[in-house]
Amino acid sequence: MTEKLTLEEHQESPQMKNLEFILDIALQLTVELGRTKLLVKDVLQLNQGSVVELTKLAGEPLDVFVNSKLVARGEAVVVNDKFGIRLLDIVSPNERVDKVI
């Protein structure tokens, strides 16, 4: 029979203390709209109003990276006049930990 811990007991467990140690570590979150390759001459010709075609199609999920590792996919949303992302598909927790470390 497994023993259930109360919230207070769970927070005091050695595992929680170890986890609290890493909770304040800053990570870089990046959302990628798409990619492309350009020649140097094409980059030098870019100016205001230029359009660069990306590999993703309109409406395709955007890739979400943490420290350059794919962790989720989502869709762009607007929140209080700022862009955000609604997560649609998340990589499994074990895979995320493996990719972030």
Buried (B, 14 or more C-beta within 10 A) or exposed (E): EEEEEEEEEEEEEEEEEEEEEEEEEEEEEEBBEBEEEEEEEEEEEEEEEEEEEEEBEEEEBBBBBBEEBBBBBBEEEEEEEEEEBEEEEEBEEEEBEEBBE
